[in-house]
Amino acid sequence: MKHIIPIIWGMLLGLVIGFIGAALTQTKFQVGTTLIVTAIGGALLNIIAMYMEHQVKNVKA
């Protein structure tokens, strides 16, 4: 659950940014594409955070 919540928040914020970006560039807003891209981005950031957390635990020990 600790890693799912940031992905959900990332998707919500991505929807907002995608909507504003589509309005500014006068292009069609595509919900599906926006959700997929932001979910992948959120998952990658979670993986990076887990890796960094693991590295810090190894240094402290």
JOWOJO-V417816 format. One line per field, one symbol per residue. ss: DSSP state (2 for helix, 1 for strand, 0 for the rest). phi: phi as a letter, one per 30 degrees, with the letter a starting at -180 (. if undefined). psi: psi as a letter, one per 20 degrees, with the letter a starting at -180 (. if undefined). A space follows every 50 residues. Layout:
ss=???
phi=???
psi=???
This chain:
ss=00022222222222222222222220000022222222222222222222 22222222220
phi=.dcdedddddddddddddddddddchcddcdedddddddddddddddddd ddddddddddd
psi=hhihghgghhgghhggggggghhhilrppoggggggghggghgghggggg ghghhghhhh.
